[in-house]
Amino acid sequence: MADTQQVDAKAERKVARLAKQISAFSKEHGGAEGQLAYIGERGTRIVLVGEDGGWGDLVAPSYEIAEKAVEKSGITVHEEFDGEFAAKVRTGPYEWSRMAGIQVGGPSNG
């Protein structure tokens, strides 16, 4: 029984830490919305998009922990990363160069 309680306590600490990071991102960017993406054994990516167009992501060790963290933070969560939600993302020269911008008209890396 003690082992289960230890695992639960560790998971709850991770949920609380992620929720705190999500809330801090939201506060810094005038609000935020998110989307959860399962990434295999590594866990679940929490993609965050701020109201100002800023974006970032966090990785949770499981989908359940990611779900609990976004729920605890109170942000809106989308099923898909598309439509109006995706359109909020603002990218700059760095993102264009990192996303193979050379092929699609972004600035060159040179």
MOPAC internal coordinates of N, CA, C and O (Angstrom, degrees):
PM7 1SCF
backbone

  N    0.0000 0     0.00 0     0.00 0    0    0    0
  C    1.4595 1     0.00 0     0.00 0    1    0    0
  C    1.5275 1   111.29 1     0.00 0    2    1    0
  O    1.2310 1   119.98 1   142.16 1    3    2    1
  N    1.3204 1   117.63 1   -37.84 1    3    2    1
  C    1.4641 1   121.65 1  -178.33 1    5    3    2
  C    1.5260 1   110.92 1   -62.69 1    6    5    3
  O    1.2310 1   120.35 1   143.70 1    7    6    5
  N    1.3526 1   116.94 1   -36.30 1    7    6    5
  C    1.4636 1   120.17 1  -179.70 1    9    7    6
  C    1.5256 1   111.43 1   -62.85 1   10    9    7
  O    1.2310 1   120.27 1   137.42 1   11   10    9
  N    1.3285 1   117.10 1   -42.58 1   11   10    9
  C    1.4589 1   121.59 1   178.82 1   13   11   10
  C    1.5231 1   110.60 1   -62.94 1   14   13   11
  O    1.2310 1   120.91 1   137.53 1   15   14   13
  N    1.3316 1   115.87 1   -42.47 1   15   14   13
  C    1.4680 1   119.79 1   179.10 1   17   15   14
  C    1.5217 1   111.18 1   -63.82 1   18   17   15
  O    1.2310 1   120.44 1   142.34 1   19   18   17
  N    1.3483 1   116.76 1   -37.66 1   19   18   17
  C    1.4631 1   120.94 1   178.70 1   21   19   18
  C    1.5298 1   110.58 1   -64.58 1   22   21   19
  O    1.2310 1   120.71 1   135.08 1   23   22   21
  N    1.3242 1   116.24 1   -44.92 1   23   22   21
  C    1.4668 1   121.28 1   179.17 1   25   23   22
  C    1.5279 1   109.82 1   -62.54 1   26   25   23
  O    1.2310 1   120.76 1   134.80 1   27   26   25
  N    1.3385 1   116.16 1   -45.20 1   27   26   25
  C    1.4644 1   120.41 1   178.98 1   29   27   26
  C    1.5220 1   111.30 1   -60.79 1   30   29   27
  O    1.2310 1   120.14 1   137.03 1   31   30   29
  N    1.3174 1   117.34 1   -42.97 1   31   30   29
  C    1.4600 1   121.51 1  -179.43 1   33   31   30
  C    1.5292 1   110.42 1   -64.58 1   34   33   31
  O    1.2310 1   120.45 1   139.36 1   35   34   33
  N    1.3241 1   116.74 1   -40.64 1   35   34   33
  C    1.4678 1   120.87 1   178.43 1   37   35   34
  C    1.5302 1   110.25 1   -64.50 1   38   37   35
  O    1.2310 1   120.46 1   136.47 1   39   38   37
  N    1.3312 1   116.73 1   -43.53 1   39   38   37
  C    1.4656 1   121.06 1   179.06 1   41   39   38
  C    1.5258 1   110.43 1   -63.31 1   42   41   39
  O    1.2310 1   120.39 1   138.07 1   43   42   41
  N    1.3273 1   116.86 1   -41.93 1   43   42   41
  C    1.4720 1   120.37 1   179.78 1   45   43   42
  C    1.5268 1   111.26 1   -64.36 1   46   45   43
  O    1.2310 1   120.14 1   142.54 1   47   46   45
  N    1.3370 1   117.33 1   -37.46 1   47   46   45
  C    1.4753 1   120.28 1   176.99 1   49   47   46
  C    1.5334 1   110.12 1   -64.84 1   50   49   47
  O    1.2310 1   120.68 1   140.41 1   51   50   49
  N    1.3334 1   116.30 1   -39.59 1   51   50   49
  C    1.4648 1   120.48 1   179.22 1   53   51   50
  C    1.5302 1   109.97 1   -65.96 1   54   53   51
  O    1.2310 1   120.38 1   136.97 1   55   54   53
  N    1.3313 1   116.87 1   -43.03 1   55   54   53
  C    1.4671 1   121.76 1   177.17 1   57   55   54
  C    1.5274 1   109.20 1   -58.19 1   58   57   55
  O    1.2310 1   120.48 1   131.81 1   59   58   57
  N    1.3280 1   116.69 1   -48.19 1   59   58   57
  C    1.4671 1   120.95 1  -177.98 1   61   59   58
  C    1.5238 1   111.11 1   -62.85 1   62   61   59
  O    1.2310 1   120.07 1   138.76 1   63   62   61
  N    1.3350 1   117.47 1   -41.24 1   63   62   61
  C    1.4686 1   121.48 1  -179.86 1   65   63   62
  C    1.5379 1   110.74 1   -65.34 1   66   65   63
  O    1.2310 1   120.48 1   134.90 1   67   66   65
  N    1.3345 1   116.69 1   -45.10 1   67   66   65
  C    1.4680 1   120.63 1   178.49 1   69   67   66
  C    1.5287 1   110.89 1   -63.98 1   70   69   67
  O    1.2310 1   120.38 1   136.22 1   71   70   69
  N    1.3388 1   116.88 1   -43.78 1   71   70   69
  C    1.4731 1   120.79 1   179.82 1   73   71   70
  C    1.5280 1   110.18 1   -60.49 1   74   73   71
  O    1.2310 1   120.27 1   140.87 1   75   74   73
  N    1.3190 1   117.08 1   -39.13 1   75   74   73
  C    1.4671 1   121.63 1   178.65 1   77   75   74
  C    1.5343 1   110.30 1   -64.49 1   78   77   75
  O    1.2310 1   120.16 1   138.07 1   79   78   77
  N    1.3400 1   117.30 1   -41.93 1   79   78   77
  C    1.4651 1   121.37 1   178.44 1   81   79   78
  C    1.5300 1   110.76 1   -66.16 1   82   81   79
  O    1.2310 1   120.26 1   138.49 1   83   82   81
  N    1.3264 1   117.10 1   -41.51 1   83   82   81
  C    1.4680 1   121.51 1   178.66 1   85   83   82
  C    1.5254 1   109.50 1   -63.49 1   86   85   83
  O    1.2310 1   120.01 1   135.05 1   87   86   85
  N    1.3176 1   117.59 1   -44.95 1   87   86   85
  C    1.4651 1   121.65 1   179.67 1   89   87   86
  C    1.5218 1   111.28 1   -62.92 1   90   89   87
  O    1.2310 1   120.25 1   139.78 1   91   90   89
  N    1.3397 1   117.12 1   -40.22 1   91   90   89
  C    1.4678 1   120.98 1   178.69 1   93   91   90
  C    1.5301 1   110.15 1   -64.47 1   94   93   91
  O    1.2310 1   120.30 1   138.54 1   95   94   93
  N    1.3433 1   117.04 1   -41.46 1   95   94   93
  C    1.4664 1   121.01 1   177.42 1   97   95   94
  C    1.5246 1   109.52 1   -61.67 1   98   97   95
  O    1.2310 1   120.49 1   134.22 1   99   98   97
  N    1.3236 1   116.67 1   -45.78 1   99   98   97
  C    1.4550 1   122.11 1  -178.83 1  101   99   98
  C    1.5296 1   110.83 1   -60.08 1  102  101   99
  O    1.2310 1   120.58 1   135.12 1  103  102  101
  N    1.3171 1   116.50 1   -44.88 1  103  102  101
  C    1.4629 1   121.43 1  -179.80 1  105  103  102
  C    1.5370 1   110.37 1   -63.30 1  106  105  103
  O    1.2310 1   120.55 1   138.03 1  107  106  105
  N    1.3181 1   116.56 1   -41.97 1  107  106  105
  C    1.4659 1   121.82 1  -178.18 1  109  107  106
  C    1.5310 1   112.35 1   -67.77 1  110  109  107
  O    1.2310 1   120.22 1   151.39 1  111  110  109
  N    1.3218 1   117.19 1   -28.61 1  111  110  109
  C    1.4644 1   121.55 1  -174.07 1  113  111  110
  C    1.5325 1   113.53 1  -111.15 1  114  113  111
  O    1.2310 1   120.03 1  -160.39 1  115  114  113
  N    1.3223 1   117.55 1    19.61 1  115  114  113
  C    1.4665 1   121.18 1   175.82 1  117  115  114
  C    1.5095 1   114.27 1    70.44 1  118  117  115
  O    1.2310 1   120.47 1  -154.07 1  119  118  117
  N    1.3124 1   116.71 1    25.93 1  119  118  117
  C    1.4590 1   122.39 1  -176.25 1  121  119  118
  C    1.5185 1   108.82 1   115.01 1  122  121  119
  O    1.2310 1   120.49 1   -18.20 1  123  122  121
  N    1.3145 1   116.67 1   161.80 1  123  122  121
  C    1.4659 1   119.89 1  -179.06 1  125  123  122
  C    1.5176 1   110.96 1  -155.10 1  126  125  123
  O    1.2310 1   121.92 1   -22.62 1  127  126  125
  N    1.3159 1   113.92 1   157.38 1  127  126  125
  C    1.4571 1   122.64 1   173.36 1  129  127  126
  C    1.5155 1   106.21 1  -129.80 1  130  129  127
  O    1.2310 1   120.08 1   -16.89 1  131  130  129
  N    1.3253 1   117.45 1   163.11 1  131  130  129
  C    1.4494 1   119.60 1  -177.06 1  133  131  130
  C    1.5070 1   113.94 1  -144.05 1  134  133  131
  O    1.2310 1   121.95 1    -6.97 1  135  134  133
  N    1.3167 1   113.87 1   173.03 1  135  134  133
  C    1.4606 1   122.08 1   176.18 1  137  135  134
  C    1.5190 1   106.80 1  -149.17 1  138  137  135
  O    1.2310 1   120.19 1   -40.88 1  139  138  137
  N    1.3176 1   117.23 1   139.12 1  139  138  137
  C    1.4510 1   122.23 1   179.88 1  141  139  138
  C    1.5234 1   109.68 1  -101.38 1  142  141  139
  O    1.2310 1   120.85 1   -45.96 1  143  142  141
  N    1.3274 1   115.98 1   134.04 1  143  142  141
  C    1.4591 1   120.53 1   179.90 1  145  143  142
  C    1.5253 1   109.16 1  -132.02 1  146  145  143
  O    1.2310 1   120.66 1   -63.84 1  147  146  145
  N    1.3285 1   116.34 1   116.16 1  147  146  145
  C    1.4645 1   121.61 1   177.88 1  149  147  146
  C    1.5257 1   108.54 1   -66.10 1  150  149  147
  O    1.2310 1   120.09 1   -51.20 1  151  150  149
  N    1.3321 1   117.44 1   128.80 1  151  150  149
  C    1.4698 1   120.63 1  -178.50 1  153  151  150
  C    1.5276 1   112.14 1  -121.12 1  154  153  151
  O    1.2310 1   120.86 1  -145.25 1  155  154  153
  N    1.3225 1   115.96 1    34.75 1  155  154  153
  C    1.4564 1   120.37 1   175.84 1  157  155  154
  C    1.5160 1   112.92 1    79.08 1  158  157  155
  O    1.2310 1   120.86 1    33.93 1  159  158  157
  N    1.3126 1   115.95 1  -146.07 1  159  158  157
  C    1.4599 1   121.25 1  -175.88 1  161  159  158
  C    1.5265 1   112.88 1   -60.08 1  162  161  159
  O    1.2310 1   120.33 1   153.72 1  163  162  161
  N    1.3186 1   116.97 1   -26.28 1  163  162  161
  C    1.4687 1   120.33 1  -178.87 1  165  163  162
  C    1.5113 1   111.71 1   -69.13 1  166  165  163
  O    1.2310 1   119.76 1   159.37 1  167  166  165
  N    1.3224 1   118.07 1   -20.63 1  167  166  165
  C    1.4564 1   120.53 1   178.04 1  169  167  166
  C    1.5092 1   113.36 1   122.57 1  170  169  167
  O    1.2310 1   121.19 1    44.24 1  171  170  169
  N    1.3336 1   115.34 1  -135.76 1  171  170  169
  C    1.4632 1   121.70 1  -176.95 1  173  171  170
  C    1.5218 1   109.56 1  -133.71 1  174  173  171
  O    1.2310 1   121.06 1   -50.20 1  175  174  173
  N    1.3150 1   115.57 1   129.80 1  175  174  173
  C    1.4673 1   120.95 1   177.76 1  177  175  174
  C    1.5281 1   108.56 1   -86.39 1  178  177  175
  O    1.2310 1   121.12 1   -46.11 1  179  178  177
  N    1.3252 1   115.46 1   133.89 1  179  178  177
  C    1.4562 1   122.60 1   174.73 1  181  179  178
  C    1.5236 1   105.92 1  -105.36 1  182  181  179
  O    1.2310 1   120.57 1   -75.11 1  183  182  181
  N    1.3290 1   116.52 1   104.89 1  183  182  181
  C    1.4629 1   121.10 1   179.49 1  185  183  182
  C    1.5238 1   107.26 1   -88.83 1  186  185  183
  O    1.2310 1   120.58 1   -51.59 1  187  186  185
  N    1.3339 1   116.50 1   128.41 1  187  186  185
  C    1.4620 1   122.15 1  -178.29 1  189  187  186
  C    1.5136 1   110.23 1  -116.55 1  190  189  187
  O    1.2310 1   120.53 1   -43.68 1  191  190  189
  N    1.3228 1   116.59 1   136.32 1  191  190  189
  C    1.4611 1   122.29 1   175.35 1  193  191  190
  C    1.5223 1   107.42 1  -127.94 1  194  193  191
  O    1.2310 1   121.31 1   -57.63 1  195  194  193
  N    1.3312 1   115.11 1   122.37 1  195  194  193
  C    1.4530 1   120.44 1   179.81 1  197  195  194
  C    1.5122 1   112.01 1   -82.14 1  198  197  195
  O    1.2310 1   120.62 1   -19.41 1  199  198  197
  N    1.3264 1   116.43 1   160.59 1  199  198  197
  C    1.4640 1   121.14 1   177.57 1  201  199  198
  C    1.5204 1   111.82 1   -61.85 1  202  201  199
  O    1.2310 1   120.34 1   156.04 1  203  202  201
  N    1.3442 1   116.95 1   -23.96 1  203  202  201
  C    1.4692 1   120.81 1   179.54 1  205  203  202
  C    1.5310 1   112.33 1   -87.46 1  206  205  203
  O    1.2310 1   120.17 1  -176.69 1  207  206  205
  N    1.3339 1   117.28 1     3.31 1  207  206  205
  C    1.4622 1   121.12 1   179.30 1  209  207  206
  C    1.5176 1   113.19 1    93.45 1  210  209  207
  O    1.2310 1   120.02 1   170.42 1  211  210  209
  N    1.3355 1   117.57 1    -9.58 1  211  210  209
  C    1.4572 1   120.34 1   176.29 1  213  211  210
  C    1.5146 1   109.76 1   -67.51 1  214  213  211
  O    1.2310 1   120.68 1   -27.87 1  215  214  213
  N    1.3140 1   116.30 1   152.13 1  215  214  213
  C    1.4602 1   118.37 1  -178.58 1  217  215  214
  C    1.5188 1   110.78 1  -145.85 1  218  217  215
  O    1.2310 1   121.19 1   -16.64 1  219  218  217
  N    1.3024 1   115.33 1   163.36 1  219  218  217
  C    1.4489 1   121.89 1   178.51 1  221  219  218
  C    1.5135 1   108.87 1  -171.00 1  222  221  219
  O    1.2310 1   121.10 1     0.17 1  223  222  221
  N    1.3203 1   115.51 1  -179.83 1  223  222  221
  C    1.4575 1   118.06 1   177.69 1  225  223  222
  C    1.5138 1   110.89 1  -149.56 1  226  225  223
  O    1.2310 1   121.63 1   -19.59 1  227  226  225
  N    1.3033 1   114.49 1   160.41 1  227  226  225
  C    1.4556 1   124.17 1   176.51 1  229  227  226
  C    1.5154 1   106.62 1  -132.41 1  230  229  227
  O    1.2310 1   120.44 1   -22.58 1  231  230  229
  N    1.3317 1   116.77 1   157.42 1  231  230  229
  C    1.4632 1   119.64 1   176.35 1  233  231  230
  C    1.5196 1   108.46 1  -120.24 1  234  233  231
  O    1.2310 1   121.29 1   -53.65 1  235  234  233
  N    1.3334 1   115.14 1   126.35 1  235  234  233
  C    1.4593 1   122.60 1   176.08 1  237  235  234
  C    1.5309 1   107.88 1  -100.75 1  238  237  235
  O    1.2310 1   119.97 1   -31.29 1  239  238  237
  N    1.3334 1   117.66 1   148.71 1  239  238  237
  C    1.4655 1   119.90 1  -178.66 1  241  239  238
  C    1.5249 1   114.61 1   -68.09 1  242  241  239
  O    1.2310 1   119.91 1   163.45 1  243  242  241
  N    1.3431 1   117.78 1   -16.55 1  243  242  241
  C    1.4676 1   120.23 1   178.14 1  245  243  242
  C    1.5285 1   109.14 1  -151.80 1  246  245  243
  O    1.2310 1   121.45 1   -18.43 1  247  246  245
  N    1.3326 1   114.82 1   161.57 1  247  246  245
  C    1.4666 1   120.21 1   178.10 1  249  247  246
  C    1.5278 1   109.97 1   -64.33 1  250  249  247
  O    1.2310 1   120.59 1   140.71 1  251  250  249
  N    1.3249 1   116.48 1   -39.29 1  251  250  249
  C    1.4643 1   121.18 1  -179.18 1  253  251  250
  C    1.5352 1   111.05 1   -61.01 1  254  253  251
  O    1.2310 1   120.48 1   135.75 1  255  254  253
  N    1.3198 1   116.68 1   -44.25 1  255  254  253
  C    1.4694 1   120.64 1   179.14 1  257  255  254
  C    1.5285 1   109.87 1   -65.74 1  258  257  255
  O    1.2310 1   120.03 1   138.75 1  259  258  257
  N    1.3267 1   117.55 1   -41.25 1  259  258  257
  C    1.4740 1   120.92 1   178.11 1  261  259  258
  C    1.5227 1   110.59 1   -61.15 1  262  261  259
  O    1.2310 1   120.54 1   134.84 1  263  262  261
  N    1.3359 1   116.57 1   -45.16 1  263  262  261
  C    1.4701 1   121.51 1   179.02 1  265  263  262
  C    1.5197 1   111.78 1   -59.28 1  266  265  263
  O    1.2310 1   120.96 1   133.18 1  267  266  265
  N    1.3283 1   115.77 1   -46.82 1  267  266  265
  C    1.4620 1   120.21 1  -179.31 1  269  267  266
  C    1.5320 1   111.13 1   -64.55 1  270  269  267
  O    1.2310 1   120.34 1   142.33 1  271  270  269
  N    1.3384 1   116.96 1   -37.67 1  271  270  269
  C    1.4729 1   120.88 1  -179.03 1  273  271  270
  C    1.5241 1   111.61 1   -66.33 1  274  273  271
  O    1.2310 1   119.75 1   135.19 1  275  274  273
  N    1.3400 1   118.07 1   -44.81 1  275  274  273
  C    1.4648 1   119.12 1   179.98 1  277  275  274
  C    1.5225 1   110.53 1   -69.35 1  278  277  275
  O    1.2310 1   120.69 1   145.19 1  279  278  277
  N    1.3320 1   116.29 1   -34.81 1  279  278  277
  C    1.4621 1   120.08 1   177.41 1  281  279  278
  C    1.5272 1   110.09 1   -63.31 1  282  281  279
  O    1.2310 1   120.79 1   134.96 1  283  282  281
  N    1.3191 1   116.09 1   -45.04 1  283  282  281
  C    1.4636 1   121.74 1  -179.24 1  285  283  282
  C    1.5381 1   111.37 1   -65.44 1  286  285  283
  O    1.2310 1   120.31 1   145.84 1  287  286  285
  N    1.3356 1   117.01 1   -34.16 1  287  286  285
  C    1.4712 1   120.68 1  -178.88 1  289  287  286
  C    1.5290 1   111.64 1   -76.02 1  290  289  287
  O    1.2310 1   120.58 1   156.96 1  291  290  289
  N    1.3474 1   116.50 1   -23.04 1  291  290  289
  C    1.4575 1   120.73 1   177.19 1  293  291  290
  C    1.5210 1   115.89 1    84.07 1  294  293  291
  O    1.2310 1   119.74 1  -169.88 1  295  294  293
  N    1.3402 1   118.10 1    10.12 1  295  294  293
  C    1.4692 1   119.01 1   179.68 1  297  295  294
  C    1.5279 1   110.34 1   -79.50 1  298  297  295
  O    1.2310 1   120.73 1   -19.96 1  299  298  297
  N    1.3279 1   116.21 1   160.04 1  299  298  297
  C    1.4604 1   122.30 1   174.44 1  301  299  298
  C    1.5189 1   108.27 1   -76.74 1  302  301  299
  O    1.2310 1   120.38 1   -44.82 1  303  302  301
  N    1.3214 1   116.89 1   135.18 1  303  302  301
  C    1.4579 1   121.56 1  -179.98 1  305  303  302
  C    1.5251 1   108.92 1  -116.07 1  306  305  303
  O    1.2310 1   121.05 1   -47.29 1  307  306  305
  N    1.3270 1   115.61 1   132.71 1  307  306  305
  C    1.4664 1   122.22 1   179.60 1  309  307  306
  C    1.5248 1   109.93 1  -102.04 1  310  309  307
  O    1.2310 1   120.78 1   -32.22 1  311  310  309
  N    1.3232 1   116.12 1   147.78 1  311  310  309
  C    1.4629 1   121.35 1   177.18 1  313  311  310
  C    1.5216 1   111.61 1   -70.32 1  314  313  311
  O    1.2310 1   120.93 1   142.10 1  315  314  313
  N    1.3271 1   115.82 1   -37.90 1  315  314  313
  C    1.4682 1   121.62 1  -176.24 1  317  315  314
  C    1.5189 1   110.19 1  -126.80 1  318  317  315
  O    1.2310 1   120.94 1   -25.33 1  319  318  317
  N    1.3212 1   115.81 1   154.67 1  319  318  317
  C    1.4605 1   120.70 1   175.92 1  321  319  318
  C    1.5335 1   107.31 1   -96.96 1  322  321  319
  O    1.2310 1   121.15 1  -100.62 1  323  322  321
  N    1.3395 1   115.41 1    79.38 1  323  322  321
  C    1.4615 1   119.35 1  -178.46 1  325  323  322
  C    1.5196 1   110.26 1  -154.51 1  326  325  323
  O    1.2310 1   120.48 1     4.21 1  327  326  325
  N    1.3216 1   116.69 1  -175.79 1  327  326  325
  C    1.4587 1   122.17 1   174.62 1  329  327  326
  C    1.5178 1   113.70 1    59.33 1  330  329  327
  O    1.2310 1   121.10 1    36.24 1  331  330  329
  N    1.3288 1   115.50 1  -143.76 1  331  330  329
  C    1.4636 1   121.84 1  -177.34 1  333  331  330
  C    1.5204 1   111.95 1   -59.98 1  334  333  331
  O    1.2310 1   120.64 1   145.08 1  335  334  333
  N    1.3302 1   116.39 1   -34.92 1  335  334  333
  C    1.4611 1   120.34 1  -179.95 1  337  335  334
  C    1.5331 1   110.60 1   -61.78 1  338  337  335
  O    1.2310 1   120.16 1   128.55 1  339  338  337
  N    1.3205 1   117.30 1   -51.45 1  339  338  337
  C    1.4653 1   121.17 1   179.95 1  341  339  338
  C    1.5294 1   111.06 1   -64.89 1  342  341  339
  O    1.2310 1   120.36 1   147.22 1  343  342  341
  N    1.3214 1   116.91 1   -32.78 1  343  342  341
  C    1.4729 1   121.05 1  -178.44 1  345  343  342
  C    1.5267 1   112.14 1   -67.19 1  346  345  343
  O    1.2310 1   119.92 1   162.74 1  347  346  345
  N    1.3343 1   117.75 1   -17.26 1  347  346  345
  C    1.4690 1   120.66 1   179.47 1  349  347  346
  C    1.5268 1   112.52 1   -72.58 1  350  349  347
  O    1.2310 1   120.23 1   158.24 1  351  350  349
  N    1.3301 1   117.16 1   -21.76 1  351  350  349
  C    1.4603 1   120.85 1  -176.78 1  353  351  350
  C    1.5311 1   110.17 1   -66.51 1  354  353  351
  O    1.2310 1   121.15 1   -49.74 1  355  354  353
  N    1.3182 1   115.41 1   130.26 1  355  354  353
  C    1.4672 1   121.42 1   176.36 1  357  355  354
  C    1.5212 1   107.64 1  -109.86 1  358  357  355
  O    1.2310 1   120.90 1   -51.72 1  359  358  357
  N    1.3210 1   115.89 1   128.28 1  359  358  357
  C    1.4579 1   120.10 1   179.42 1  361  359  358
  C    1.5190 1   110.11 1  -114.80 1  362  361  359
  O    1.2310 1   121.23 1   -26.46 1  363  362  361
  N    1.3060 1   115.24 1   153.54 1  363  362  361
  C    1.4503 1   122.05 1   178.21 1  365  363  362
  C    1.5197 1   110.23 1  -120.92 1  366  365  363
  O    1.2310 1   120.13 1     9.57 1  367  366  365
  N    1.3216 1   117.36 1  -170.43 1  367  366  365
  C    1.4731 1   121.57 1  -178.49 1  369  367  366
  C    1.5249 1   113.51 1   -56.62 1  370  369  367
  O    1.2310 1   120.42 1   141.34 1  371  370  369
  N    1.3369 1   116.81 1   -38.66 1  371  370  369
  C    1.4651 1   119.19 1  -179.80 1  373  371  370
  C    1.5231 1   110.85 1   -60.96 1  374  373  371
  O    1.2310 1   120.29 1   132.18 1  375  374  373
  N    1.3313 1   117.05 1   -47.82 1  375  374  373
  C    1.4649 1   120.22 1  -178.86 1  377  375  374
  C    1.5270 1   110.98 1   -63.76 1  378  377  375
  O    1.2310 1   120.21 1   139.05 1  379  378  377
  N    1.3179 1   117.20 1   -40.95 1  379  378  377
  C    1.4666 1   120.07 1   179.26 1  381  379  378
  C    1.5162 1   110.38 1   -60.12 1  382  381  379
  O    1.2310 1   120.21 1   136.61 1  383  382  381
  N    1.3212 1   117.21 1   -43.39 1  383  382  381
  C    1.4597 1   118.80 1  -178.35 1  385  383  382
  C    1.5223 1   110.87 1   -69.56 1  386  385  383
  O    1.2310 1   119.85 1   146.39 1  387  386  385
  N    1.3321 1   117.89 1   -33.61 1  387  386  385
  C    1.4548 1   121.57 1   178.93 1  389  387  386
  C    1.5277 1   111.65 1   -73.99 1  390  389  387
  O    1.2310 1   119.63 1   155.90 1  391  390  389
  N    1.3323 1   118.31 1   -24.10 1  391  390  389
  C    1.4644 1   121.59 1  -177.22 1  393  391  390
  C    1.5292 1   111.18 1  -101.88 1  394  393  391
  O    1.2310 1   120.62 1  -143.01 1  395  394  393
  N    1.3188 1   116.42 1    36.99 1  395  394  393
  C    1.4711 1   121.11 1   179.20 1  397  395  394
  C    1.5180 1   110.92 1    55.23 1  398  397  395
  O    1.2310 1   120.54 1  -137.88 1  399  398  397
  N    1.3118 1   116.58 1    42.12 1  399  398  397
  C    1.4548 1   122.32 1  -178.09 1  401  399  398
  C    1.5145 1   113.67 1   -60.27 1  402  401  399
  O    1.2310 1   120.27 1   158.90 1  403  402  401
  N    1.3212 1   117.09 1   -21.10 1  403  402  401
  C    1.4673 1   120.34 1  -179.35 1  405  403  402
  C    1.5287 1   109.55 1   -57.93 1  406  405  403
  O    1.2310 1   119.95 1   137.41 1  407  406  405
  N    1.3284 1   117.69 1   -42.59 1  407  406  405
  C    1.4557 1   121.72 1  -176.74 1  409  407  406
  C    1.5318 1   112.20 1   -73.36 1  410  409  407
  O    1.2310 1   119.62 1   155.45 1  411  410  409
  N    1.3075 1   118.33 1   -24.55 1  411  410  409
  C    1.4583 1   119.54 1  -175.42 1  413  411  410
  C    1.5205 1   113.29 1  -114.76 1  414  413  411
  O    1.2310 1   120.39 1  -158.56 1  415  414  413
  N    1.3204 1   116.86 1    21.44 1  415  414  413
  C    1.4606 1   119.34 1   172.53 1  417  415  414
  C    1.5112 1   116.22 1    94.26 1  418  417  415
  O    1.2310 1   119.55 1  -173.13 1  419  418  417
  N    1.3155 1   118.47 1     6.87 1  419  418  417
  C    1.4651 1   120.51 1   176.48 1  421  419  418
  C    1.5172 1   110.79 1   -79.07 1  422  421  419
  O    1.2310 1   119.89 1    -1.39 1  423  422  421
  N    1.3268 1   117.82 1   178.61 1  423  422  421
  C    1.4616 1   120.43 1  -179.58 1  425  423  422
  C    1.5135 1   111.00 1   -65.20 1  426  425  423
  O    1.2310 1   120.69 1   -27.31 1  427  426  425
  N    1.3168 1   116.28 1   152.69 1  427  426  425
  C    1.4557 1   120.22 1   179.49 1  429  427  426
  C    1.5205 1   110.01 1   -77.25 1  430  429  427
  O    1.2310 1   120.51 1   -19.35 1  431  430  429
  N    1.3023 1   116.63 1   160.65 1  431  430  429
  C    1.4708 1   121.46 1   178.87 1  433  431  430
  C    1.5203 1   111.36 1   -83.16 1  434  433  431
  O    1.2310 1   119.60 1   170.56 1  435  434  433
  N    1.3122 1   118.37 1    -9.44 1  435  434  433
  C    1.4601 1   121.16 1  -173.04 1  437  435  434
  C    1.4302 1   112.77 1   -91.56 1  438  437  435
  O    1.2310 1   120.10 1   180.00 1  439  438  437

